[in-house]
Amino acid sequence: MNKIERDFIAHHGIPASSIEDLSGLPRTEWRQRMRSTNALVSIAGAPCRAFGHRLRVSGGQCAQCNPHSLGYTRRHRSPGFVYVAFSTELACRKVGTAVDPRARIELLSREKYGGAVDWVLEASFQTDRAGDVETRAQRALKRFRQDGSYRKEGKSINAKELFCADLQQVRKAIRKALRDIGRE
């Protein structure tokens, strides 16, 4: 590793145990290897086109050009709960992640997520990869996605996690996501 790479790793607090040297492997192999070893970054693939950086996240993006991808990867691999909230007002459910689902539900109502103030917790699933499970479940539920918005810090924000599906369908999507990542 060169000095720029070492400085980047130190600046972002990436532990040595989360770095893999996978240079020389084809893209599909190093991406699979990163996911199976839980590596946060790797030295892999061709250098990035913009600056020739070598550090990659499992999705293939250059970690140095896109440091926000580290946050995304960390969230996907963090423990927590995948929760299902329901609003009678909207007749929709929200699938999200939280460390404390009950506190998160209170915040949803205070923020008027999707325009509703009546959010209740219907289910929660504890997992060591909450963001990964959430993303997979939401992908499986995409045909039920409902547009909505809410205001946060004076700005209108799109509510992208609303689904007009029954609880059984949502639970099924979450359980399948847990199985797919080997966590059920």
N, CA and C atoms as a LAMMPS dump frame, in Angstrom:
ITEM: TIMESTEP
0
ITEM: NUMBER OF ATOMS
552
ITEM: BOX BOUNDS ff ff ff
-5.0000000000000000e+02 5.0000000000000000e+02
-5.0000000000000000e+02 5.0000000000000000e+02
-5.0000000000000000e+02 5.0000000000000000e+02
ITEM: ATOMS id mol type element x y z
1 1 1 N 0.837 -1.177 0
2 1 2 C 0 0 0
3 1 3 C 0.883 1.241 0
4 2 1 N 0.464 2.257 -0.755
5 2 2 C 1.246 3.483 -0.773
6 2 3 C 0.79 4.435 0.334
7 3 1 N 1.498 5.539 0.508
8 3 2 C 1.218 6.478 1.592
9 3 3 C -0.18 7.085 1.47
10 4 1 N -0.584 7.428 0.275
11 4 2 C -1.919 8.009 0.073
12 4 3 C -2.992 7.018 0.519
13 5 1 N -2.834 5.753 0.172
14 5 2 C -3.804 4.72 0.578
15 5 3 C -3.786 4.537 2.098
16 6 1 N -2.605 4.501 2.695
17 6 2 C -2.506 4.361 4.158
18 6 3 C -3.161 5.549 4.861
19 7 1 N -2.921 6.759 4.35
20 7 2 C -3.532 7.958 4.941
21 7 3 C -5.059 7.916 4.823
22 8 1 N -5.554 7.486 3.68
23 8 2 C -7.003 7.376 3.466
24 8 3 C -7.603 6.381 4.466
25 9 1 N -6.963 5.249 4.609
26 9 2 C -7.445 4.207 5.526
27 9 3 C -7.43 4.712 6.963
28 10 1 N -6.378 5.401 7.354
29 10 2 C -6.295 5.951 8.712
30 10 3 C -7.367 7.023 8.922
31 11 1 N -7.522 7.905 7.952
32 11 2 C -8.505 8.992 8.064
33 11 3 C -9.931 8.456 8.243
34 12 1 N -10.245 7.357 7.582
35 12 2 C -11.6 6.801 7.637
36 12 3 C -11.75 5.701 8.688
37 13 1 N -10.711 5.486 9.475
38 13 2 C -10.793 4.525 10.577
39 13 3 C -11.076 3.106 10.134
40 14 1 N -10.483 2.69 9.045
41 14 2 C -10.711 1.344 8.524
42 14 3 C -9.694 0.402 9.167
43 15 1 N -10.16 -0.581 9.948
44 15 2 C -9.214 -1.501 10.593
45 15 3 C -8.542 -2.427 9.568
46 16 1 N -7.32 -2.829 9.883
47 16 2 C -6.556 -3.713 8.984
48 16 3 C -7.326 -4.988 8.676
49 17 1 N -8.122 -5.463 9.626
50 17 2 C -8.89 -6.696 9.417
51 17 3 C -9.993 -6.524 8.372
52 18 1 N -10.275 -5.287 7.979
53 18 2 C -11.327 -5.008 6.99
54 18 3 C -10.771 -4.687 5.607
55 19 1 N -9.491 -4.988 5.398
56 19 2 C -8.845 -4.708 4.118
57 19 3 C -8.342 -6.016 3.528
58 20 1 N -8.641 -6.234 2.257
59 20 2 C -8.196 -7.444 1.561
60 20 3 C -7.372 -7.062 0.34
61 21 1 N -6.251 -7.732 0.131
62 21 2 C -5.498 -7.562 -1.104
63 21 3 C -5.971 -8.646 -2.073
64 22 1 N -6.779 -8.245 -3.018
65 22 2 C -7.371 -9.181 -3.971
66 22 3 C -6.935 -8.856 -5.389
67 23 1 N -5.806 -8.191 -5.493
68 23 2 C -5.302 -7.827 -6.823
69 23 3 C -5.044 -9.098 -7.63
70 24 1 N -5.339 -9.012 -8.894
71 24 2 C -5.138 -10.147 -9.78
72 24 3 C -6.362 -11.012 -9.963
73 25 1 N -7.371 -10.868 -9.084
74 25 2 C -8.593 -11.669 -9.227
75 25 3 C -9.576 -10.969 -10.163
76 26 1 N -10.352 -11.727 -10.908
77 26 2 C -11.399 -11.114 -11.739
78 26 3 C -12.429 -10.416 -10.846
79 27 1 N -13.085 -9.414 -11.38
80 27 2 C -14.047 -8.595 -10.63
81 27 3 C -15.088 -9.43 -9.885
82 28 1 N -15.7 -10.406 -10.55
83 28 2 C -16.737 -11.2 -9.874
84 28 3 C -16.166 -11.941 -8.675
85 29 1 N -14.948 -12.428 -8.798
86 29 2 C -14.334 -13.155 -7.681
87 29 3 C -13.993 -12.248 -6.522
88 30 1 N -13.368 -11.066 -6.792
89 30 2 C -12.995 -10.223 -5.662
90 30 3 C -14.217 -9.626 -4.979
91 31 1 N -15.287 -9.371 -5.732
92 31 2 C -16.51 -8.862 -5.089
93 31 3 C -17.118 -9.93 -4.181
94 32 1 N -17.175 -11.178 -4.656
95 32 2 C -17.691 -12.272 -3.817
96 32 3 C -16.822 -12.463 -2.586
97 33 1 N -15.524 -12.425 -2.763
98 33 2 C -14.581 -12.619 -1.665
99 33 3 C -14.741 -11.528 -0.61
100 34 1 N -14.912 -10.295 -1.065
101 34 2 C -15.1 -9.192 -0.115
102 34 3 C -16.353 -9.392 0.717
103 35 1 N -17.417 -9.819 0.064
104 35 2 C -18.671 -10.025 0.799
105 35 3 C -18.562 -11.191 1.771
106 36 1 N -17.889 -12.247 1.363
107 36 2 C -17.794 -13.425 2.237
108 36 3 C -16.847 -13.195 3.402
109 37 1 N -15.833 -12.349 3.229
110 37 2 C -14.893 -12.075 4.319
111 37 3 C -15.281 -10.837 5.116
112 38 1 N -16.321 -10.126 4.654
113 38 2 C -16.78 -8.894 5.295
114 38 3 C -15.756 -7.768 5.197
115 39 1 N -14.897 -7.811 4.188
116 39 2 C -13.916 -6.74 3.993
117 39 3 C -14.642 -5.446 3.627
118 40 1 N -14.174 -4.338 4.172
119 40 2 C -14.756 -3.038 3.868
120 40 3 C -14.156 -2.477 2.578
121 41 1 N -12.859 -2.626 2.416
122 41 2 C -12.185 -2.195 1.188
123 41 3 C -11.195 -3.259 0.737
124 42 1 N -10.869 -3.198 -0.544
125 42 2 C -9.864 -4.115 -1.072
126 42 3 C -8.976 -3.373 -2.062
127 43 1 N -7.821 -3.94 -2.262
128 43 2 C -6.974 -3.517 -3.372
129 43 3 C -7.317 -4.53 -4.454
130 44 1 N -8.066 -4.076 -5.461
131 44 2 C -8.573 -5.028 -6.443
132 44 3 C -8.918 -4.325 -7.742
133 45 1 N -8.969 -5.121 -8.779
134 45 2 C -9.422 -4.634 -10.072
135 45 3 C -8.496 -3.605 -10.682
136 46 1 N -8.93 -3.077 -11.793
137 46 2 C -8.167 -2.044 -12.489
138 46 3 C -8.233 -0.754 -11.684
139 47 1 N -7.188 0.045 -11.719
140 47 2 C -7.232 1.338 -11.022
141 47 3 C -8.393 2.185 -11.557
142 48 1 N -8.911 3.076 -10.718
143 48 2 C -10.036 3.904 -11.16
144 48 3 C -9.607 4.803 -12.311
145 49 1 N -10.563 5.13 -13.148
146 49 2 C -10.271 5.911 -14.35
147 49 3 C -9.923 7.359 -14.026
148 50 1 N -10.517 7.893 -12.973
149 50 2 C -10.323 9.311 -12.667
150 50 3 C -8.909 9.626 -12.175
151 51 1 N -8.424 8.842 -11.196
152 51 2 C -7.14 9.176 -10.578
153 51 3 C -6.202 7.99 -10.404
154 52 1 N -6.619 6.813 -10.849
155 52 2 C -5.748 5.649 -10.726
156 52 3 C -5.717 5.029 -9.333
157 53 1 N -6.714 5.355 -8.512
158 53 2 C -6.79 4.771 -7.17
159 53 3 C -7.015 3.267 -7.248
160 54 1 N -6.572 2.544 -6.208
161 54 2 C -6.708 1.078 -6.201
162 54 3 C -7.699 0.553 -5.163
163 55 1 N -8.114 1.371 -4.208
164 55 2 C -9.002 0.885 -3.145
165 55 3 C -10.45 0.858 -3.626
166 56 1 N -11.093 -0.301 -3.446
167 56 2 C -12.475 -0.501 -3.906
168 56 3 C -13.352 -0.979 -2.756
169 57 1 N -14.635 -0.649 -2.837
170 57 2 C -15.623 -1.243 -1.947
171 57 3 C -16.234 -2.429 -2.685
172 58 1 N -16.999 -3.256 -1.973
173 58 2 C -17.502 -4.496 -2.577
174 58 3 C -18.405 -4.266 -3.783
175 59 1 N -19.036 -3.108 -3.875
176 59 2 C -19.873 -2.8 -5.028
177 59 3 C -19.072 -2.446 -6.264
178 60 1 N -17.754 -2.29 -6.095
179 60 2 C -16.884 -1.994 -7.218
180 60 3 C -16.469 -0.539 -7.329
181 61 1 N -17.102 0.358 -6.552
182 61 2 C -16.766 1.77 -6.638
183 61 3 C -15.386 2.039 -6.035
184 62 1 N -14.766 3.096 -6.541
185 62 2 C -13.496 3.547 -5.982
186 62 3 C -13.781 4.166 -4.62
187 63 1 N -13.199 3.607 -3.582
188 63 2 C -13.425 4.099 -2.227
189 63 3 C -12.867 5.507 -2.05
190 64 1 N -11.771 5.817 -2.726
191 64 2 C -11.128 7.111 -2.561
192 64 3 C -11.883 8.23 -3.284
193 65 1 N -12.433 7.95 -4.444
194 65 2 C -13.23 8.959 -5.158
195 65 3 C -14.621 9.103 -4.543
196 66 1 N -15.122 8.034 -3.946
197 66 2 C -16.48 8.002 -3.388
198 66 3 C -16.455 7.54 -1.936
199 67 1 N -15.86 8.332 -1.032
200 67 2 C -15.775 7.868 0.361
201 67 3 C -17.141 7.649 1.012
202 68 1 N -18.204 8.278 0.465
203 68 2 C -19.55 8.04 1.001
204 68 3 C -19.95 6.567 0.85
205 69 1 N -19.34 5.872 -0.121
206 69 2 C -19.654 4.453 -0.307
207 69 3 C -19.207 3.621 0.9
208 70 1 N -18.226 4.112 1.645
209 70 2 C -17.805 3.42 2.876
210 70 3 C -18.932 3.452 3.906
211 71 1 N -19.577 4.612 4.041
212 71 2 C -20.691 4.733 4.986
213 71 3 C -21.831 3.808 4.614
214 72 1 N -22.129 3.758 3.33
215 72 2 C -23.183 2.878 2.826
216 72 3 C -22.837 1.421 3.157
217 73 1 N -21.6 1.021 2.874
218 73 2 C -21.174 -0.354 3.135
219 73 3 C -21.207 -0.66 4.628
220 74 1 N -20.747 0.283 5.431
221 74 2 C -20.773 0.08 6.893
222 74 3 C -22.201 -0.098 7.396
223 75 1 N -23.119 0.738 6.906
224 75 2 C -24.519 0.617 7.339
225 75 3 C -25.095 -0.74 6.951
226 76 1 N -24.754 -1.217 5.782
227 76 2 C -25.274 -2.507 5.325
228 76 3 C -24.764 -3.663 6.164
229 77 1 N -23.606 -3.499 6.733
230 77 2 C -22.985 -4.59 7.49
231 77 3 C -23.087 -4.408 8.992
232 78 1 N -23.858 -3.44 9.427
233 78 2 C -23.986 -3.167 10.855
234 78 3 C -25.145 -3.939 11.459
235 79 1 N -24.995 -4.336 12.719
236 79 2 C -26.099 -5.011 13.394
237 79 3 C -27.22 -4.029 13.717
238 80 1 N -28.395 -4.566 13.855
239 80 2 C -29.55 -3.746 14.208
240 80 3 C -30.825 -4.51 13.945
241 81 1 N -31.882 -3.76 13.801
242 81 2 C -33.201 -4.339 13.553
243 81 3 C -33.717 -3.863 12.208
244 82 1 N -34.357 -4.76 11.484
245 82 2 C -35.167 -4.383 10.329
246 82 3 C -36.578 -4.36 10.877
247 83 1 N -37.243 -3.223 10.746
248 83 2 C -38.573 -3.088 11.346
249 83 3 C -39.637 -2.869 10.277
250 84 1 N -40.869 -3.158 10.665
251 84 2 C -42.032 -2.888 9.827
252 84 3 C -42.94 -1.978 10.646
253 85 1 N -43.209 -0.799 10.097
254 85 2 C -44.113 0.151 10.733
255 85 3 C -45.357 0.272 9.856
256 86 1 N -46.487 0.57 10.498
257 86 2 C -47.738 0.7 9.753
258 86 3 C -48.402 2.018 10.093
259 87 1 N -48.957 2.666 9.06
260 87 2 C -49.76 3.877 9.235
261 87 3 C -51.167 3.606 8.727
262 88 1 N -52.151 3.703 9.611
263 88 2 C -53.555 3.553 9.206
264 88 3 C -53.932 4.691 8.264
265 89 1 N -53.417 5.872 8.56
266 89 2 C -53.69 7.062 7.754
267 89 3 C -53.306 6.844 6.282
268 90 1 N -52.157 6.224 6.038
269 90 2 C -51.681 5.979 4.668
270 90 3 C -52.09 4.62 4.125
271 91 1 N -52.452 3.704 5.032
272 91 2 C -52.704 2.303 4.68
273 91 3 C -51.47 1.702 3.997
274 92 1 N -50.29 2.1 4.496
275 92 2 C -49.015 1.614 3.966
276 92 3 C -48.082 1.24 5.107
277 93 1 N -47.054 0.496 4.739
278 93 2 C -46.033 0.087 5.697
279 93 3 C -44.707 0.706 5.31
280 94 1 N -43.865 0.856 6.31
281 94 2 C -42.491 1.309 6.082
282 94 3 C -41.573 0.195 6.537
283 95 1 N -40.59 -0.113 5.699
284 95 2 C -39.561 -1.091 6.054
285 95 3 C -38.269 -0.297 6.207
286 96 1 N -37.671 -0.381 7.398
287 96 2 C -36.458 0.379 7.652
288 96 3 C -35.547 -0.338 8.62
289 97 1 N -34.453 0.328 8.994
290 97 2 C -33.531 -0.225 9.981
291 97 3 C -33.4 0.74 11.14
292 98 1 N -33.086 0.186 12.288
293 98 2 C -32.88 1.001 13.484
294 98 3 C -32.141 0.189 14.534
295 99 1 N -31.469 0.888 15.4
296 99 2 C -30.862 0.253 16.567
297 99 3 C -31.954 0.049 17.61
298 100 1 N -32.88 1.012 17.684
299 100 2 C -34.004 0.967 18.623
300 100 3 C -35.295 1.21 17.84
301 101 1 N -35.965 0.14 17.396
302 101 2 C -37.163 0.318 16.558
303 101 3 C -38.26 1.176 17.191
304 102 1 N -38.496 1.031 18.493
305 102 2 C -39.569 1.817 19.125
306 102 3 C -39.267 3.317 19.066
307 103 1 N -38.017 3.67 19.322
308 103 2 C -37.631 5.081 19.235
309 103 3 C -37.749 5.578 17.791
310 104 1 N -37.409 4.736 16.859
311 104 2 C -37.5 5.11 15.447
312 104 3 C -38.944 5.36 15.035
313 105 1 N -39.863 4.541 15.532
314 105 2 C -41.286 4.711 15.207
315 105 3 C -41.789 6.052 15.731
316 106 1 N -41.378 6.418 16.947
317 106 2 C -41.769 7.721 17.503
318 106 3 C -41.268 8.853 16.613
319 107 1 N -40.037 8.714 16.117
320 107 2 C -39.459 9.728 15.238
321 107 3 C -40.217 9.811 13.909
322 108 1 N -40.623 8.676 13.373
323 108 2 C -41.403 8.678 12.127
324 108 3 C -42.654 9.541 12.274
325 109 1 N -43.36 9.365 13.394
326 109 2 C -44.577 10.145 13.628
327 109 3 C -44.258 11.619 13.83
328 110 1 N -43.205 11.928 14.595
329 110 2 C -42.817 13.333 14.805
330 110 3 C -42.42 14.007 13.497
331 111 1 N -41.711 13.266 12.636
332 111 2 C -41.276 13.825 11.343
333 111 3 C -42.383 13.784 10.294
334 112 1 N -43.501 13.152 10.636
335 112 2 C -44.621 12.989 9.693
336 112 3 C -44.154 12.276 8.436
337 113 1 N -43.446 11.173 8.649
338 113 2 C -42.91 10.403 7.526
339 113 3 C -44.04 9.998 6.593
340 114 1 N -43.908 10.3 5.319
341 114 2 C -44.938 10.001 4.326
342 114 3 C -46.186 10.849 4.493
343 115 1 N -46.135 11.814 5.422
344 115 2 C -47.292 12.664 5.699
345 115 3 C -48.155 12.15 6.838
346 116 1 N -47.743 11.064 7.505
347 116 2 C -48.566 10.448 8.552
348 116 3 C -47.972 10.678 9.945
349 117 1 N -48.862 10.693 10.939
350 117 2 C -48.433 10.872 12.337
351 117 3 C -48.854 9.687 13.223
352 118 1 N -49.331 8.624 12.59
353 118 2 C -49.892 7.508 13.37
354 118 3 C -49.105 6.206 13.224
355 119 1 N -47.791 6.279 13.07
356 119 2 C -46.974 5.086 12.858
357 119 3 C -46.957 4.199 14.088
358 120 1 N -47.111 2.883 13.849
359 120 2 C -47.004 1.883 14.929
360 120 3 C -46.061 0.772 14.47
361 121 1 N -45.355 0.202 15.42
362 121 2 C -44.444 -0.902 15.129
363 121 3 C -45.243 -2.192 15.004
364 122 1 N -45.097 -2.875 13.881
365 122 2 C -45.788 -4.147 13.676
366 122 3 C -44.87 -5.35 13.854
367 123 1 N -43.608 -5.202 13.477
368 123 2 C -42.676 -6.333 13.564
369 123 3 C -41.253 -5.8 13.532
370 124 1 N -40.342 -6.597 14.101
371 124 2 C -38.916 -6.263 13.974
372 124 3 C -38.115 -7.556 13.974
373 125 1 N -37.017 -7.524 13.249
374 125 2 C -36.147 -8.687 13.078
375 125 3 C -34.723 -8.255 13.382
376 126 1 N -34.113 -8.855 14.387
377 126 2 C -32.739 -8.513 14.728
378 126 3 C -31.779 -9.296 13.834
379 127 1 N -30.745 -8.603 13.338
380 127 2 C -29.774 -9.229 12.442
381 127 3 C -28.436 -8.509 12.554
382 128 1 N -27.383 -9.195 12.168
383 128 2 C -26.059 -8.574 12.203
384 128 3 C -25.756 -7.806 10.915
385 129 1 N -26.685 -7.814 9.954
386 129 2 C -26.504 -7.068 8.692
387 129 3 C -27.821 -6.393 8.308
388 130 1 N -28.246 -5.47 9.161
389 130 2 C -29.564 -4.859 9.013
390 130 3 C -29.746 -4.14 7.677
391 131 1 N -28.787 -3.351 7.266
392 131 2 C -28.93 -2.611 6.009
393 131 3 C -29.029 -3.518 4.798
394 132 1 N -28.284 -4.599 4.824
395 132 2 C -28.311 -5.558 3.719
396 132 3 C -29.69 -6.218 3.631
397 133 1 N -30.218 -6.626 4.773
398 133 2 C -31.548 -7.261 4.804
399 133 3 C -32.614 -6.264 4.361
400 134 1 N -32.52 -5.031 4.861
401 134 2 C -33.489 -3.998 4.49
402 134 3 C -33.504 -3.789 2.969
403 135 1 N -32.344 -3.63 2.364
404 135 2 C -32.255 -3.383 0.925
405 135 3 C -32.835 -4.539 0.12
406 136 1 N -32.5 -5.753 0.511
407 136 2 C -33.013 -6.922 -0.204
408 136 3 C -34.533 -7.032 -0.076
409 137 1 N -35.048 -6.792 1.123
410 137 2 C -36.498 -6.859 1.333
411 137 3 C -37.202 -5.772 0.525
412 138 1 N -36.665 -4.562 0.551
413 138 2 C -37.287 -3.472 -0.206
414 138 3 C -37.275 -3.761 -1.702
415 139 1 N -36.203 -4.342 -2.179
416 139 2 C -36.117 -4.712 -3.597
417 139 3 C -37.221 -5.723 -3.936
418 140 1 N -37.438 -6.682 -3.044
419 140 2 C -38.469 -7.698 -3.274
420 140 3 C -39.874 -7.089 -3.24
421 141 1 N -40.029 -5.979 -2.557
422 141 2 C -41.339 -5.34 -2.41
423 141 3 C -41.559 -4.174 -3.382
424 142 1 N -40.655 -3.982 -4.328
425 142 2 C -40.699 -2.778 -5.168
426 142 3 C -42.024 -2.577 -5.899
427 143 1 N -42.715 -3.645 -6.233
428 143 2 C -43.997 -3.474 -6.952
429 143 3 C -45.078 -2.854 -6.05
430 144 1 N -44.83 -2.844 -4.729
431 144 2 C -45.779 -2.266 -3.772
432 144 3 C -45.372 -0.857 -3.335
433 145 1 N -44.263 -0.343 -3.886
434 145 2 C -43.731 0.959 -3.448
435 145 3 C -44.748 2.064 -3.681
436 146 1 N -44.824 2.947 -2.703
437 146 2 C -45.747 4.074 -2.744
438 146 3 C -44.938 5.358 -2.535
439 147 1 N -45.167 6.356 -3.367
440 147 2 C -44.478 7.629 -3.203
441 147 3 C -45.049 8.397 -2.031
442 148 1 N -44.189 9.122 -1.374
443 148 2 C -44.595 9.972 -0.269
444 148 3 C -43.487 10.969 0.019
445 149 1 N -43.72 11.846 0.98
446 149 2 C -42.691 12.81 1.347
447 149 3 C -42.856 13.186 2.816
448 150 1 N -41.869 13.871 3.315
449 150 2 C -41.914 14.418 4.668
450 150 3 C -40.964 15.596 4.728
451 151 1 N -41.047 16.381 5.782
452 151 2 C -40.178 17.541 5.922
453 151 3 C -39.165 17.272 7.025
454 152 1 N -37.919 17.58 6.707
455 152 2 C -36.854 17.419 7.683
456 152 3 C -35.942 18.628 7.573
457 153 1 N -35.755 19.301 8.7
458 153 2 C -34.926 20.505 8.74
459 153 3 C -35.368 21.514 7.682
460 154 1 N -36.684 21.644 7.526
461 154 2 C -37.242 22.618 6.598
462 154 3 C -37.23 22.217 5.134
463 155 1 N -36.74 21.03 4.826
464 155 2 C -36.664 20.584 3.437
465 155 3 C -37.627 19.433 3.196
466 156 1 N -38.211 19.407 1.992
467 156 2 C -39.075 18.295 1.601
468 156 3 C -38.196 17.132 1.133
469 157 1 N -38.45 15.955 1.697
470 157 2 C -37.651 14.771 1.373
471 157 3 C -38.586 13.674 0.871
472 158 1 N -38.138 12.966 -0.179
473 158 2 C -38.913 11.841 -0.7
474 158 3 C -38.883 10.69 0.292
475 159 1 N -40.037 10.132 0.577
476 159 2 C -40.151 8.95 1.435
477 159 3 C -40.099 7.737 0.513
478 160 1 N -38.964 7.046 0.524
479 160 2 C -38.737 5.965 -0.442
480 160 3 C -38.968 4.574 0.136
481 161 1 N -39.398 4.496 1.374
482 161 2 C -39.516 3.188 2.018
483 161 3 C -40.958 2.855 2.388
484 162 1 N -41.904 3.372 1.613
485 162 2 C -43.323 3.101 1.836
486 162 3 C -43.798 2.008 0.892
487 163 1 N -44.535 1.059 1.453
488 163 2 C -45.025 -0.063 0.651
489 163 3 C -46.477 -0.35 1.008
490 164 1 N -47.336 -0.403 -0.002
491 164 2 C -48.738 -0.761 0.21
492 164 3 C -48.863 -2.266 -0.022
493 165 1 N -48.402 -3.008 0.962
494 165 2 C -48.434 -4.477 0.927
495 165 3 C -48.927 -4.937 2.29
496 166 1 N -49.51 -6.139 2.334
497 166 2 C -49.966 -6.608 3.638
498 166 3 C -48.774 -7.121 4.457
499 167 1 N -49.009 -7.23 5.744
500 167 2 C -47.93 -7.598 6.662
501 167 3 C -47.312 -8.949 6.308
502 168 1 N -48.11 -9.887 5.88
503 168 2 C -47.601 -11.21 5.511
504 168 3 C -46.605 -11.111 4.35
505 169 1 N -46.907 -10.294 3.349
506 169 2 C -46.002 -10.121 2.208
507 169 3 C -44.68 -9.481 2.647
508 170 1 N -44.776 -8.508 3.537
509 170 2 C -43.579 -7.813 4.018
510 170 3 C -42.719 -8.763 4.844
511 171 1 N -43.349 -9.5 5.76
512 171 2 C -42.598 -10.476 6.572
513 171 3 C -41.907 -11.504 5.682
514 172 1 N -42.616 -11.97 4.66
515 172 2 C -42.054 -12.965 3.741
516 172 3 C -40.808 -12.408 3.042
517 173 1 N -40.864 -11.159 2.605
518 173 2 C -39.719 -10.526 1.927
519 173 3 C -38.53 -10.398 2.881
520 174 1 N -38.787 -10.048 4.129
521 174 2 C -37.702 -9.898 5.107
522 174 3 C -37.108 -11.265 5.446
523 175 1 N -37.944 -12.26 5.644
524 175 2 C -37.425 -13.605 5.959
525 175 3 C -36.597 -14.161 4.799
526 176 1 N -37.041 -13.906 3.575
527 176 2 C -36.26 -14.359 2.415
528 176 3 C -34.911 -13.636 2.37
529 177 1 N -34.908 -12.349 2.66
530 177 2 C -33.65 -11.592 2.682
531 177 3 C -32.712 -12.147 3.748
532 178 1 N -33.246 -12.491 4.894
533 178 2 C -32.429 -13.096 5.969
534 178 3 C -31.852 -14.429 5.512
535 179 1 N -32.662 -15.246 4.857
536 179 2 C -32.171 -16.538 4.335
537 179 3 C -31.101 -16.331 3.277
538 180 1 N -31.321 -15.365 2.38
539 180 2 C -30.39 -15.132 1.279
540 180 3 C -28.994 -14.751 1.762
541 181 1 N -28.919 -14.092 2.892
542 181 2 C -27.592 -13.726 3.41
543 181 3 C -27.134 -14.711 4.496
544 182 1 N -27.898 -15.798 4.648
545 182 2 C -27.506 -16.85 5.59
546 182 3 C -27.672 -16.463 7.037
547 183 1 N -28.695 -15.647 7.337
548 183 2 C -28.88 -15.172 8.708
549 183 3 C -30.173 -15.652 9.351
550 184 1 N -30.886 -16.587 8.722
551 184 2 C -32.107 -17.104 9.382
552 184 3 C -31.975 -18.592 9.58
